[in-house]
Amino acid sequence: MTLPSPSPSPVDARLTQWGRTVEDIERGYPLTFDDYLNDLDLRRTLDEVELTAEQVGRLSAFDDRFRQASYPAGRCVWGDENAQAEGWTAESQWYYWRLPTTPGPAFLED
């Protein structure tokens, strides 16, 4: 009898999803601007949990790729009022200050 594989931890599942988002951004982000904001919110949740050394390594690699596939937006993509209300800074929540280098048509329509 074969035992089922254990499910990934919630943190590992979020890391995997962030990795998929980074792949989408590298290829040309296919979703809307609102979807992009949701994907960045997923990234923020990874700052709010304790990560193992292996998870930190994965996150760092994904973040490096994200930086390469995006550019500085010049301001918080959620808006200055939201950044101030939430206490986000360009140093700590840096990903909220970046946009995909190659946005798709749905993103550009928003």
Buried (B, 14 or more C-beta within 10 A) or exposed (E): EEEEEEEEEEBBEBBEBBBEBBEBBBEBBEBBBEBBBEBBEBBBEBEEEEBEEEBEEBBEEBBEBBBEBBEEEEEBBBEEEEBEEEEBEBEEBBBBBBBBEEBBEBBEEE
